[in-house]
Amino acid sequence: MIESMATVRITEAELARDVRAVLEKIERGSEVIIEREDHRPVAVMKQPQPVGRKISECIALAKAYEEKLGYAPVPTKTSDLIGKVKGFYAAFSRGDIATILASVADDVSWEFEAPSELLSSGIRRSPKEVAEYFSAVAGQNVDHNLEMTEFFATDDAVAAFGRYQGTVKSSGIRVDTPLAHYFKFRDGKVVRHVQLANTGATLEAIRGRSAG
């Protein structure tokens, strides 16, 4: 056995005779080179290197990211976003549309693909146009009942599922449809909203025919 600084050279026979002693040297930080009798190396044994960056490197990267952004980003918990969306529904139920609009981004895409007979259909691209969406809902239906019961979130988005009921003004027919909403957030404001519903049932009610 030959030792030089942190490197230990041993033969296969020496390794076989005392494996425990070799492992102890590796635990103390030595690199063990296993050689054949002719001193030709066949294997190297050493402690595994730690995976990942050092804490100091992570801090330096975080500071560089802050300098690039110009501010320190504040992590948003998924529960916070779900709470925000639930606040939208509460505001809708009490007719407080201004609260919802205050959280709509200037470059929003507010999407509801449906036949044009549904006045709230279409894609709206500003808070003013989103206000028109809510006006269309109120202008076409009365006696709204919105119950969203399931919520799923990522770091910047929320999906909500439930049911909507409303009476179509023109026909007096009550609509009851499943409803799904998708909210995409940026800096605390909605940049995209997608609505999915049973538009067929609503269309039948508008035309004076009950889906049931």
LOMIDREN-490098 format. One record per residue: x, y, z of N, C-alpha, C in turn. Coordinates in Angstrom, 3 decimals, padded with zeros to 6 digits, m for minus. Atoms other than C-alpha are relative to their C-alpha. Last residue first. Layout:
+----------+----------+----------+----------+----------+----------+----------+----------+----------+
!      n_x !      n_y !      n_z !     ca_x !     ca_y !     ca_z !      c_x !      c_y !      c_z !
+----------+----------+----------+----------+----------+----------+----------+----------+----------+
!        X !        Y !        Z !        X !        Y !        Z !        X !        Y !        Z !
...
+----------+----------+----------+----------+----------+----------+----------+----------+----------+
***
This chain:
+----------+----------+----------+----------+----------+----------+----------+----------+----------+
!      n_x !      n_y !      n_z !     ca_x !     ca_y !     ca_z !      c_x !      c_y !      c_z !
+----------+----------+----------+----------+----------+----------+----------+----------+----------+
!  000.518 !  001.173 ! m000.691 ! m084.955 !  019.559 ! m019.943 ! m001.243 ! m000.534 ! m000.677 !
! m000.902 !  001.129 !  000.269 ! m083.117 !  021.886 ! m022.307 ! m000.505 ! m001.260 !  000.665 !
! m000.646 !  000.529 ! m001.206 ! m086.123 !  024.236 ! m022.256 !  000.853 ! m001.199 ! m000.348 !
!  000.209 !  001.438 ! m000.162 ! m086.899 !  025.944 ! m025.547 !  000.770 ! m000.473 !  001.224 !
!  001.327 !  000.296 ! m000.551 ! m087.434 !  029.675 ! m025.827 ! m000.297 ! m001.453 !  000.155 !
!  000.933 !  000.199 !  001.120 ! m084.570 !  030.496 ! m028.168 ! m001.392 ! m000.428 !  000.467 !
!  000.137 ! m001.284 !  000.684 ! m082.575 !  031.927 ! m025.264 ! m001.037 ! m000.102 ! m001.122 !
!  000.817 ! m000.852 ! m000.864 ! m083.221 !  028.722 ! m023.297 ! m000.226 !  001.374 ! m000.630 !
!  001.374 !  000.496 !  000.059 ! m081.963 !  026.585 ! m026.182 ! m000.929 !  000.878 !  000.825 !
!  000.529 ! m000.408 !  001.299 ! m078.818 !  028.726 ! m026.389 ! m001.455 ! m000.440 ! m000.169 !
!  000.296 ! m001.426 ! m000.087 ! m078.172 !  028.281 ! m022.679 ! m000.622 !  000.509 ! m001.294 !
!  001.172 ! m000.149 ! m000.852 ! m078.472 !  024.513 ! m022.987 ! m000.409 !  001.465 !  000.107 !
!  001.160 !  000.527 !  000.714 ! m076.089 !  024.491 ! m025.942 ! m001.281 !  000.182 !  000.797 !
!  000.587 ! m001.088 !  000.784 ! m073.623 !  026.780 ! m024.165 ! m001.229 ! m000.468 ! m000.776 !
!  000.910 !  000.688 !  000.908 ! m072.921 !  024.136 ! m021.548 ! m000.746 !  001.058 ! m000.810 !
!  001.323 !  000.271 ! m000.554 ! m070.021 !  026.070 ! m020.037 ! m000.817 ! m000.784 ! m001.022 !
!  000.623 !  001.121 !  000.706 ! m066.316 !  026.837 ! m020.459 ! m001.330 ! m000.303 !  000.682 !
!  001.244 !  000.556 ! m000.541 ! m064.784 !  030.177 ! m019.487 ! m000.505 ! m001.116 ! m000.892 !
!  000.712 !  000.840 !  000.966 ! m061.174 !  031.237 ! m020.054 ! m001.226 ! m000.593 !  000.688 !
!  001.134 !  000.671 ! m000.620 ! m059.465 !  034.120 ! m018.244 ! m000.730 ! m000.763 ! m001.092 !
!  000.815 !  000.835 !  000.887 ! m056.035 !  035.460 ! m019.091 ! m001.109 ! m000.654 !  000.809 !
! m000.418 ! m000.294 !  001.372 ! m053.873 !  038.255 ! m017.699 ! m000.745 ! m000.868 ! m001.009 !
!  000.418 !  001.003 !  000.974 ! m055.524 !  038.353 ! m014.267 !  000.429 !  000.440 ! m001.395 !
!  001.156 ! m000.360 !  000.809 ! m053.548 !  040.524 ! m011.846 ! m000.292 ! m001.081 ! m001.041 !
!  001.228 ! m000.132 ! m000.773 ! m051.298 !  039.657 ! m008.908 ! m001.234 !  000.359 ! m000.797 !
! m000.116 ! m001.107 ! m000.964 ! m048.025 !  040.325 ! m010.714 ! m001.321 !  000.267 !  000.708 !
! m001.331 ! m000.584 !  000.103 ! m049.109 !  038.007 ! m013.526 !  000.038 !  001.217 !  000.918 !
! m000.390 ! m001.225 ! m000.697 ! m052.052 !  035.671 ! m013.117 !  001.416 !  000.445 ! m000.371 !
! m001.459 ! m000.096 !  000.060 ! m053.790 !  033.107 ! m015.360 !  000.396 !  001.352 !  000.586 !
! m000.579 ! m001.320 ! m000.234 ! m057.396 !  032.283 ! m014.411 !  001.523 ! m000.101 ! m000.063 !
! m001.458 !  000.038 ! m000.111 ! m059.263 !  029.269 ! m015.822 !  000.499 !  001.430 !  000.136 !
! m000.745 ! m001.233 !  000.237 ! m063.001 !  028.915 ! m015.274 !  001.496 ! m000.260 !  000.168 !
! m001.431 !  000.111 ! m000.297 ! m065.285 !  025.891 ! m015.549 !  000.674 !  001.316 ! m000.366 !
! m000.812 ! m001.154 !  000.359 ! m069.079 !  025.871 ! m015.357 !  001.450 ! m000.249 !  000.392 !
! m001.331 !  000.099 ! m000.621 ! m071.733 !  023.166 ! m015.290 !  000.864 !  001.139 ! m000.524 !
! m001.102 !  000.536 !  000.793 ! m075.062 !  024.530 ! m016.456 !  001.253 ! m000.202 !  000.836 !
! m000.864 !  000.603 ! m001.020 ! m078.516 !  025.224 ! m015.013 !  001.127 ! m000.708 ! m000.743 !
! m001.149 !  000.757 !  000.501 ! m080.622 !  027.593 ! m017.114 !  000.815 ! m000.516 !  001.177 !
! m001.115 !  000.123 ! m000.934 ! m084.076 !  028.765 ! m016.044 !  001.083 ! m000.892 ! m000.590 !
! m000.446 !  001.378 ! m000.249 ! m086.434 !  029.758 ! m018.826 !  001.242 !  000.014 !  000.884 !
!  000.414 !  000.400 ! m001.339 ! m088.137 !  033.159 ! m018.603 !  000.431 ! m001.406 !  000.371 !
!  000.875 !  001.176 !  000.036 ! m087.832 !  033.509 ! m022.369 ! m000.537 ! m000.400 !  001.361 !
!  000.881 !  000.006 !  001.176 ! m086.301 !  036.951 ! m022.972 ! m001.003 ! m001.148 ! m000.008 !
!  001.035 ! m001.041 ! m000.037 ! m084.893 !  037.388 ! m019.475 ! m001.017 ! m000.149 ! m001.131 !
! m000.131 ! m000.812 !  001.208 ! m082.992 !  034.093 ! m019.359 ! m001.173 !  000.981 ! m000.046 !
!  001.221 ! m000.014 !  000.796 ! m083.064 !  032.860 ! m015.764 !  000.175 !  000.942 ! m001.177 !
!  000.527 ! m001.330 !  000.292 ! m079.731 !  031.984 ! m014.177 ! m001.249 ! m000.121 ! m000.865 !
!  001.432 ! m000.018 !  000.297 ! m077.932 !  029.026 ! m012.686 ! m000.431 !  001.441 ! m000.239 !
!  000.650 ! m001.315 !  000.091 ! m074.186 !  028.439 ! m012.741 ! m001.470 ! m000.203 ! m000.328 !
!  001.215 ! m000.109 !  000.812 ! m072.355 !  025.339 ! m011.586 ! m000.518 !  001.430 !  000.031 !
!  001.238 ! m000.070 ! m000.769 ! m068.893 !  024.440 ! m010.284 ! m001.191 !  000.058 ! m000.921 !
!  001.093 !  000.767 !  000.584 ! m065.254 !  024.213 ! m011.299 ! m001.232 !  000.094 !  000.884 !
!  001.138 !  000.126 ! m000.912 ! m062.272 !  026.518 ! m010.753 ! m001.152 ! m000.689 ! m000.721 !
!  001.143 !  000.560 !  000.720 ! m058.808 !  026.442 ! m012.324 ! m001.115 ! m000.221 !  001.012 !
!  001.038 !  000.686 ! m000.770 ! m056.168 !  028.758 ! m010.861 ! m001.057 ! m000.521 ! m000.972 !
!  001.280 !  000.244 !  000.659 ! m052.876 !  030.002 ! m012.301 ! m000.955 ! m000.749 !  000.932 !
!  000.523 ! m001.209 !  000.643 ! m049.535 !  031.504 ! m011.309 ! m001.349 ! m000.200 ! m000.680 !
! m000.595 ! m001.233 ! m000.519 ! m047.807 !  029.156 ! m008.857 ! m000.619 !  001.254 ! m000.602 !
! m001.454 !  000.086 !  000.130 ! m050.215 !  026.333 ! m009.661 !  000.554 !  001.306 !  000.568 !
! m000.888 ! m001.129 !  000.276 ! m053.816 !  026.055 ! m008.515 !  001.438 ! m000.443 ! m000.220 !
! m001.332 !  000.562 !  000.163 ! m056.850 !  023.773 ! m008.338 !  000.929 !  001.122 ! m000.438 !
! m001.032 ! m000.940 !  000.420 ! m060.283 !  024.795 ! m007.056 !  001.351 ! m000.723 ! m000.063 !
! m001.316 !  000.638 !  000.066 ! m063.508 !  022.837 ! m006.677 !  001.013 !  000.980 ! m000.591 !
! m000.271 !  000.910 ! m001.119 ! m066.891 !  024.121 ! m005.474 !  001.380 ! m000.638 !  000.001 !
! m001.252 !  000.626 !  000.415 ! m067.880 !  027.121 ! m007.556 !  000.527 ! m000.805 !  001.173 !
! m000.605 !  000.816 ! m001.052 ! m071.530 !  027.952 ! m006.908 !  001.226 ! m000.705 ! m000.571 !
! m001.294 !  000.545 !  000.400 ! m073.048 !  030.801 ! m008.929 !  000.614 ! m000.748 !  001.175 !
! m000.484 !  000.805 ! m001.125 ! m076.739 !  031.642 ! m008.627 !  001.265 ! m000.720 ! m000.456 !
! m001.229 !  000.784 !  000.131 ! m077.988 !  034.451 ! m010.830 !  000.276 ! m000.807 !  001.278 !
!  000.054 !  001.022 ! m001.069 ! m081.592 !  035.609 ! m010.595 !  001.195 ! m000.949 ! m000.089 !
!  000.302 ! m000.519 ! m001.338 ! m081.437 !  037.456 ! m013.934 !  000.000 ! m001.166 !  000.983 !
!  000.502 !  000.917 ! m001.032 ! m079.934 !  036.760 ! m017.360 ! m000.303 !  000.742 !  001.291 !
!  000.690 !  001.142 !  000.608 ! m079.369 !  038.663 ! m020.620 ! m000.653 ! m000.913 !  001.030 !
!  001.044 ! m000.423 !  000.927 ! m078.454 !  042.150 ! m019.445 ! m000.806 ! m001.144 ! m000.559 !
!  001.112 ! m000.587 ! m000.747 ! m076.585 !  040.960 ! m016.349 ! m001.146 !  000.399 ! m000.918 !
!  000.572 !  001.059 ! m000.850 ! m074.365 !  038.655 ! m018.415 ! m001.235 !  000.526 !  000.721 !
!  000.726 !  000.904 !  000.883 ! m073.862 !  041.362 ! m021.035 ! m000.661 ! m001.125 !  000.784 !
!  001.239 ! m000.687 !  000.363 ! m072.935 !  043.916 ! m018.371 ! m000.864 ! m000.893 ! m000.894 !
!  000.897 !  000.119 ! m001.153 ! m070.394 !  041.426 ! m017.019 ! m001.329 !  000.710 ! m000.256 !
!  000.356 !  001.408 ! m000.156 ! m068.813 !  041.104 ! m020.466 ! m001.003 ! m000.158 !  001.145 !
!  001.088 !  000.236 !  000.949 ! m068.920 !  044.883 ! m020.940 ! m000.460 ! m001.459 !  000.048 !
!  001.184 ! m000.592 ! m000.625 ! m066.809 !  045.248 ! m017.787 ! m001.218 ! m000.210 ! m000.890 !
!  000.428 !  000.991 ! m000.997 ! m064.350 !  042.836 ! m019.420 ! m001.232 !  000.514 !  000.750 !
!  000.745 !  001.035 !  000.728 ! m064.240 !  045.210 ! m022.393 ! m000.461 ! m001.112 !  000.940 !
!  001.257 ! m000.587 !  000.458 ! m063.282 !  048.095 ! m020.106 ! m000.851 ! m001.038 ! m000.720 !
!  000.939 ! m000.042 ! m001.115 ! m060.677 !  045.927 ! m018.348 ! m001.352 !  000.591 ! m000.409 !
! m000.293 ! m001.130 ! m000.885 ! m059.088 !  045.264 ! m021.737 ! m000.975 ! m000.040 !  001.164 !
! m001.432 ! m000.238 ! m000.175 ! m058.842 !  042.479 ! m024.315 !  000.339 !  001.255 !  000.796 !
! m000.130 ! m001.401 ! m000.389 ! m062.228 !  040.800 ! m024.607 !  001.435 !  000.263 !  000.463 !
! m001.278 ! m000.225 ! m000.673 ! m062.734 !  037.556 ! m026.496 !  000.152 !  001.490 !  000.255 !
! m001.040 ! m000.753 !  000.681 ! m066.257 !  036.518 ! m027.438 !  001.266 !  000.117 !  000.824 !
! m001.003 !  000.763 !  000.752 ! m069.458 !  035.438 ! m025.745 !  001.034 !  000.922 ! m000.637 !
! m001.287 ! m000.047 ! m000.715 ! m071.244 !  037.522 ! m023.091 !  001.101 ! m000.741 ! m000.739 !
! m000.584 ! m001.339 !  000.097 ! m074.173 !  038.265 ! m025.417 !  001.355 !  000.118 !  000.692 !
! m000.382 ! m000.224 ! m001.391 ! m074.954 !  034.602 ! m025.901 !  000.787 !  001.304 !  000.025 !
!  001.261 ! m000.258 ! m000.697 ! m076.632 !  034.836 ! m029.296 !  000.202 !  000.113 !  001.510 !
!  000.151 ! m001.434 ! m000.233 ! m073.081 !  035.137 ! m030.659 ! m001.318 !  000.352 !  000.680 !
!  000.777 ! m000.673 !  001.048 ! m072.575 !  031.410 ! m030.238 ! m000.265 !  001.463 !  000.360 !
!  001.394 !  000.444 !  000.002 ! m069.897 !  030.540 ! m027.657 ! m000.714 !  000.683 ! m001.155 !
!  000.381 !  000.397 !  001.347 ! m066.158 !  030.947 ! m027.020 ! m001.388 ! m000.614 !  000.031 !
!  001.166 !  000.873 ! m000.126 ! m065.693 !  032.801 ! m023.745 ! m000.477 ! m000.313 ! m001.408 !
!  000.492 !  000.823 !  001.111 ! m062.284 !  034.442 ! m023.397 ! m001.228 ! m000.839 !  000.377 !
!  001.157 !  000.543 ! m000.744 ! m060.942 !  037.342 ! m021.340 ! m000.865 ! m000.750 ! m001.013 !
!  000.755 !  000.715 !  001.025 ! m057.447 !  038.126 ! m022.710 ! m001.109 ! m000.744 !  000.745 !
!  000.697 !  001.259 ! m000.269 ! m055.964 !  040.780 ! m020.440 ! m000.570 ! m000.621 ! m001.279 !
! m000.135 !  000.794 !  001.220 ! m053.525 !  043.460 ! m021.605 ! m000.675 ! m001.367 !  000.141 !
!  000.341 ! m000.821 !  001.170 ! m054.588 !  046.077 ! m019.028 !  000.048 ! m000.800 ! m001.297 !
! m001.133 ! m000.682 !  000.643 ! m054.530 !  043.441 ! m016.292 ! m000.456 !  000.769 ! m001.235 !
! m000.123 !  000.398 !  001.402 ! m057.730 !  042.613 ! m014.358 !  001.115 !  000.823 ! m000.655 !
! m001.040 !  001.029 !  000.095 ! m057.522 !  042.813 ! m010.564 !  000.166 ! m000.536 ! m001.415 !
! m001.227 ! m000.557 ! m000.579 ! m059.404 !  046.109 ! m010.198 !  001.156 ! m000.987 ! m000.086 !
! m000.707 ! m000.767 !  001.032 ! m062.024 !  044.711 ! m012.590 !  001.307 !  000.577 !  000.515 !
! m000.584 !  000.938 !  000.968 ! m063.035 !  042.105 ! m010.016 !  000.847 !  000.759 ! m001.018 !
! m001.056 !  000.738 ! m000.705 ! m063.559 !  044.661 ! m007.245 !  000.696 ! m000.975 ! m000.945 !
! m001.189 ! m000.856 ! m000.068 ! m065.476 !  046.906 ! m009.643 !  001.162 ! m000.705 !  000.688 !
! m000.855 !  000.301 !  001.155 ! m067.911 !  044.059 ! m010.376 !  001.291 !  000.823 !  000.033 !
! m001.147 ! m000.909 ! m000.112 ! m069.434 !  044.286 ! m006.903 !  000.999 ! m000.299 ! m001.115 !
!  000.091 ! m001.019 !  001.031 ! m072.832 !  042.711 ! m007.656 !  001.137 !  001.003 ! m000.007 !
!  000.580 ! m001.214 ! m000.590 ! m073.016 !  040.811 ! m004.369 ! m000.063 !  001.164 ! m000.992 !
!  001.270 !  000.330 ! m000.650 ! m072.569 !  037.414 ! m006.022 ! m000.669 !  001.227 !  000.610 !
!  001.025 !  000.175 !  001.030 ! m069.895 !  038.773 ! m008.368 ! m001.367 ! m000.229 !  000.640 !
!  000.306 ! m001.329 !  000.524 ! m067.836 !  040.029 ! m005.412 ! m001.097 ! m000.076 ! m001.065 !
!  000.772 ! m000.686 ! m001.044 ! m068.014 !  036.623 ! m003.719 ! m000.417 !  001.388 ! m000.481 !
!  001.349 !  000.573 !  000.016 ! m066.932 !  035.000 ! m006.970 ! m000.894 !  000.654 !  001.055 !
!  000.691 ! m000.429 !  001.219 ! m063.963 !  037.337 ! m007.311 ! m001.447 ! m000.489 !  000.005 !
!  000.433 ! m001.374 ! m000.217 ! m062.986 !  036.738 ! m003.661 ! m000.720 !  000.565 ! m001.215 !
!  001.228 !  000.103 ! m000.793 ! m062.908 !  033.016 ! m004.367 ! m000.558 !  001.389 !  000.308 !
!  001.065 !  000.401 !  000.923 ! m060.401 !  033.851 ! m007.081 ! m001.328 ! m000.146 !  000.742 !
!  000.297 ! m001.158 !  000.846 ! m058.214 !  035.751 ! m004.631 ! m001.158 ! m000.311 ! m000.940 !
!  000.748 ! m000.961 ! m000.805 ! m058.389 !  032.945 ! m002.065 ! m000.403 !  001.215 ! m000.818 !
!  001.350 !  000.566 ! m000.138 ! m057.329 !  030.477 ! m004.750 ! m000.878 !  000.945 !  000.813 !
!  000.684 ! m000.182 !  001.278 ! m054.403 !  032.752 ! m005.574 ! m001.421 ! m000.559 !  000.057 !
!  000.289 ! m001.424 !  000.152 ! m053.355 !  032.977 ! m001.923 ! m000.767 !  000.251 ! m001.293 !
!  001.191 ! m000.275 ! m000.807 ! m053.662 !  029.192 ! m001.509 ! m000.394 !  001.465 ! m000.096 !
!  001.174 !  000.389 !  000.774 ! m051.237 !  028.761 ! m004.414 ! m001.280 !  000.289 !  000.771 !
!  000.465 !  001.329 ! m000.334 ! m048.659 !  030.732 ! m002.455 ! m001.247 ! m000.319 ! m000.819 !
!  001.442 !  000.043 ! m000.223 ! m047.135 !  033.701 ! m004.188 ! m000.426 ! m001.429 !  000.276 !
!  000.672 !  001.240 !  000.362 ! m043.377 !  034.163 ! m003.849 ! m001.485 !  000.064 !  000.345 !
!  000.577 !  000.594 ! m001.204 ! m042.374 !  037.838 ! m003.610 ! m000.731 ! m001.272 ! m000.396 !
!  001.310 !  000.623 !  000.162 ! m040.045 !  038.958 ! m006.389 ! m000.465 ! m000.651 !  001.298 !
! m000.055 !  001.357 ! m000.546 ! m037.219 !  041.284 ! m005.284 ! m001.375 ! m000.642 ! m000.132 !
!  000.680 !  000.127 ! m001.297 ! m037.100 !  044.317 ! m007.566 !  000.114 ! m001.450 !  000.455 !
!  000.118 ! m001.330 ! m000.581 ! m035.280 !  045.614 ! m010.631 ! m000.747 !  000.005 !  001.314 !
!  001.399 ! m000.406 ! m000.069 ! m035.920 !  042.398 ! m012.514 ! m000.160 !  001.447 !  000.444 !
!  000.545 !  000.047 !  001.355 ! m032.287 !  041.924 ! m013.573 ! m001.444 !  000.488 ! m000.026 !
! m000.545 ! m001.151 !  000.728 ! m030.992 !  043.076 ! m010.194 ! m000.554 !  000.056 ! m001.421 !
!  000.652 ! m001.209 ! m000.519 ! m033.336 !  040.620 ! m008.448 !  000.478 !  001.236 ! m000.760 !
!  001.356 ! m000.006 !  000.564 ! m032.082 !  037.804 ! m010.700 ! m000.765 !  001.238 !  000.452 !
! m000.136 ! m000.373 !  001.411 ! m028.455 !  038.641 ! m009.838 ! m001.370 !  000.073 ! m000.668 !
! m000.276 ! m001.437 !  000.055 ! m029.338 !  038.591 ! m006.143 !  000.128 !  000.477 ! m001.445 !
!  001.240 ! m000.705 ! m000.367 ! m030.966 !  035.168 ! m006.501 !  000.191 !  001.506 ! m000.078 !
!  000.907 !  000.085 !  001.144 ! m027.926 !  033.827 ! m008.378 ! m001.292 !  000.759 !  000.274 !
! m000.538 ! m000.868 !  001.054 ! m025.569 !  035.078 ! m005.640 ! m000.913 ! m000.001 ! m001.225 !
!  000.258 ! m001.384 ! m000.408 ! m027.765 !  033.516 ! m002.938 !  000.471 !  000.965 ! m001.076 !
!  001.443 ! m000.241 !  000.141 ! m027.784 !  030.182 ! m004.766 ! m000.346 !  001.442 !  000.353 !
!  000.274 ! m000.145 !  001.430 ! m023.979 !  030.285 ! m005.147 ! m001.470 !  000.302 ! m000.243 !
! m000.550 ! m001.293 !  000.430 ! m023.523 !  030.957 ! m001.419 ! m000.261 !  000.242 ! m001.485 !
!  000.940 ! m001.047 ! m000.417 ! m025.861 !  028.063 ! m000.614 !  000.476 !  001.365 ! m000.469 !
! m000.199 ! m000.447 ! m001.365 ! m023.633 !  025.727 ! m002.628 ! m001.004 !  001.109 !  000.308 !
! m000.843 ! m001.163 ! m000.232 ! m025.098 !  024.316 ! m005.801 !  000.183 !  000.255 !  001.482 !
!  000.637 ! m001.307 ! m000.155 ! m026.414 !  020.831 ! m006.398 !  000.997 !  001.105 !  000.285 !
!  000.776 ! m000.434 !  001.155 ! m025.176 !  017.288 ! m005.835 ! m000.620 !  001.364 !  000.276 !
!  001.358 ! m000.463 ! m000.284 ! m022.408 !  016.596 ! m003.305 ! m000.676 !  000.532 ! m001.248 !
!  000.065 ! m001.452 ! m000.098 ! m019.405 !  014.695 ! m004.718 ! m001.444 !  000.427 !  000.280 !
!  000.775 ! m000.684 !  001.043 ! m019.313 !  010.985 ! m003.968 ! m000.021 !  001.507 !  000.231 !
!  001.312 ! m000.436 ! m000.444 ! m016.470 !  009.830 ! m001.707 ! m000.749 !  000.677 ! m001.137 !
! m000.032 ! m001.238 ! m000.786 ! m013.632 !  008.052 ! m003.463 ! m001.409 !  000.372 !  000.407 !
!  001.081 ! m000.088 ! m000.980 ! m012.728 !  004.751 ! m005.157 !  000.162 !  001.291 !  000.796 !
! m000.211 ! m001.080 ! m000.955 ! m010.704 !  004.514 ! m008.360 ! m001.214 !  000.071 !  000.910 !
!  001.186 ! m000.652 ! m000.561 ! m010.431 !  001.369 ! m010.469 !  000.424 !  001.098 !  000.961 !
!  001.219 !  000.606 !  000.553 ! m008.101 ! m000.688 ! m012.689 ! m001.262 !  000.672 !  000.536 !
!  001.242 ! m000.318 ! m000.702 ! m004.733 !  001.039 ! m012.236 ! m001.214 ! m000.604 ! m000.695 !
!  000.932 ! m000.610 !  000.956 ! m001.701 ! m000.828 ! m013.718 ! m001.320 !  000.261 !  000.709 !
!  000.244 ! m001.414 ! m000.291 !  000.808 ! m001.348 ! m010.934 ! m000.874 !  000.703 ! m001.041 !
! m000.963 ! m000.709 !  000.852 !  001.966 ! m004.718 ! m012.385 ! m000.165 !  001.517 !  000.120 !
! m001.356 !  000.251 ! m000.491 !  000.261 ! m006.446 ! m009.432 !  001.063 !  000.723 ! m000.830 !
! m000.380 !  001.405 !  000.136 ! m003.016 ! m004.830 ! m010.436 !  001.441 ! m000.157 !  000.497 !
! m000.902 !  000.378 !  001.089 ! m003.926 ! m001.455 ! m009.082 !  000.181 ! m001.506 ! m000.046 !
! m000.254 !  001.449 ! m000.070 ! m006.760 !  000.025 ! m007.015 !  000.806 ! m000.403 ! m001.231 !
! m000.211 !  000.539 !  001.346 ! m006.603 !  003.781 ! m006.588 !  000.373 ! m001.464 !  000.136 !
! m000.671 !  001.300 !  000.042 ! m008.104 !  005.039 ! m003.338 !  000.074 ! m000.485 ! m001.438 !
!  000.332 !  000.627 !  001.273 ! m008.921 !  008.728 ! m002.960 !  000.821 ! m001.281 ! m000.114 !
! m001.068 !  000.470 !  000.893 ! m008.782 !  009.796 !  000.663 ! m000.584 ! m000.555 ! m001.298 !
! m000.250 ! m000.885 !  001.122 ! m011.508 !  011.865 !  002.280 !  001.085 ! m000.447 ! m000.960 !
! m000.813 ! m001.128 ! m000.469 ! m011.710 !  010.371 !  005.768 !  000.393 !  000.931 ! m001.141 !
!  000.853 ! m000.845 ! m000.848 ! m014.602 !  008.158 !  004.601 !  000.760 !  001.225 !  000.506 !
!  000.874 ! m000.746 !  000.913 ! m012.350 !  006.818 !  001.816 ! m000.892 !  000.952 !  000.794 !
! m000.832 ! m001.016 !  000.646 ! m009.692 !  005.867 !  004.365 ! m000.848 !  000.862 ! m000.947 !
! m000.262 ! m001.042 ! m000.994 ! m012.337 !  004.099 !  006.453 !  000.837 !  001.118 ! m000.597 !
!  001.196 ! m000.840 ! m000.095 ! m013.500 !  002.201 !  003.367 !  000.191 !  001.136 !  001.004 !
!  000.048 ! m000.814 !  001.215 ! m009.964 !  000.910 !  002.781 ! m001.191 !  000.957 !  000.046 !
! m001.019 ! m001.038 ! m000.134 ! m009.665 ! m000.270 !  006.376 ! m000.002 !  000.936 ! m001.210 !
!  000.434 ! m000.975 ! m000.990 ! m012.983 ! m002.137 !  006.078 !  001.000 !  001.158 !  000.124 !
!  000.935 ! m000.938 !  000.627 ! m011.950 ! m003.853 !  002.829 ! m000.397 !  001.106 !  000.970 !
!  000.495 ! m000.903 ! m001.036 ! m008.951 ! m005.486 !  004.485 ! m000.880 !  001.083 ! m000.629 !
! m000.388 !  000.358 ! m001.366 ! m007.601 ! m008.586 !  002.724 ! m000.666 !  000.894 !  001.034 !
!  000.720 !  001.197 ! m000.422 ! m009.530 ! m008.120 ! m000.556 !  000.306 ! m000.359 !  001.446 !
!  001.409 ! m000.354 ! m000.169 ! m008.269 ! m004.569 ! m000.939 ! m000.780 ! m001.191 !  000.521 !
!  000.101 ! m000.795 ! m001.234 ! m004.688 ! m005.659 ! m000.329 ! m001.449 !  000.414 !  000.268 !
! m000.159 !  000.931 ! m001.126 ! m005.062 ! m008.405 ! m002.998 ! m000.130 !  000.746 !  001.328 !
!  001.267 !  000.729 ! m000.157 ! m006.448 ! m005.962 ! m005.538 !  000.080 ! m000.932 !  001.206 !
!  000.205 !  001.062 !  000.980 ! m003.411 ! m003.770 ! m005.004 ! m001.340 ! m000.681 !  000.258 !
! m000.031 !  001.351 ! m000.555 ! m003.415 ! m000.470 ! m003.190 ! m000.197 ! m001.004 ! m001.119 !
! m000.100 !  001.002 !  001.058 ! m002.647 !  003.155 ! m004.008 !  000.102 ! m001.374 !  000.643 !
! m000.505 !  001.293 ! m000.488 ! m003.873 !  005.809 ! m001.586 ! m000.003 ! m000.977 ! m001.164 !
!  000.160 !  001.113 !  000.937 ! m004.275 !  009.444 ! m002.585 !  000.654 ! m001.246 !  000.559 !
!  001.346 !  000.544 ! m000.183 ! m004.889 !  012.207 ! m000.041 ! m000.266 ! m001.151 ! m000.950 !
!  000.970 ! m001.063 ! m000.275 ! m001.159 !  013.075 !  000.364 ! m001.365 ! m000.658 !  000.217 !
! m000.593 ! m001.277 !  000.399 !  000.653 !  010.062 ! m001.065 ! m001.058 !  001.078 !  000.132 !
!  000.808 ! m001.175 ! m000.305 ! m000.031 !  006.634 !  000.451 !  000.759 !  001.259 ! m000.398 !
! m000.766 ! m001.229 !  000.125 !  001.367 !  003.378 ! m001.033 ! m000.927 !  001.195 !  000.240 !
!  000.845 ! m001.191 !  000.000 !  000.000 !  000.000 !  000.000 !  000.882 !  001.243 !  000.000 !
+----------+----------+----------+----------+----------+----------+----------+----------+----------+
***
